[in-house]
Amino acid sequence: MSDERVFVSHAPGDGELVGRLFRSIRNLPFDVHVAGEEVERGRDRGSLRGRIDESSVTVAVLTPAGASNQWVNQEIGYAVARGVDIVPATSSADLLGGYLAGSDTVTLDGESMDRSVFELLSALRSLLAPVGGLDTPKWYLPFHCTVEGCSAAVTLDVDRDQPGLWRLHDHGRTIHVDCGECGARYHFDPGTLAFLRRETPRAE
Ligand SMILES: [Zn+2]
């Protein structure tokens, strides 16, 4: 899972939307390359083809602006030519044309971003699954304890399947992990894997 890379193709004006979509996903142990950020770092967008070559998956953010953006369309065409899997994220199936017509999509809904993030996680989880395993691919979220003076490495194992995680989300439940050093408990949203809160054990 950790060698996997994801490229995100989007219109320049959709940077904030991309940020919301990927906020928690970026904590997972694979690289996410967002076209707009690469360009801000001084790269010419045409040179991002190398990023697509290195990617296992390209996520195409097809808002009305994205669907009509020439860079986005060229990046989709390039990914198709290179055999890179494409996950379209769109607010309307009408925006899916060309190579992506009829594709399974992540539904973009600015009002209910949790569901969009969950659908994107589900798509990535199926595409980035380790080859050869028949069991549920094991996902994990590594981080460092934020308790002052601790900073131990902690790993949240995500071993439930996606429908199971969404059921927990729907019921307002969390998934959690304890720091092995100091006992602090970290709660995450099962649907989006977003960090929710930390409980610190009381000093005795
Ligand atoms: Zn700790």
Residues whose N, C-alpha, C, O or C-beta is under 5 A from the ligand:
A	BS01	ZN	C145 V147 C150 S151 A152 C179 E181 C182 G183 A184
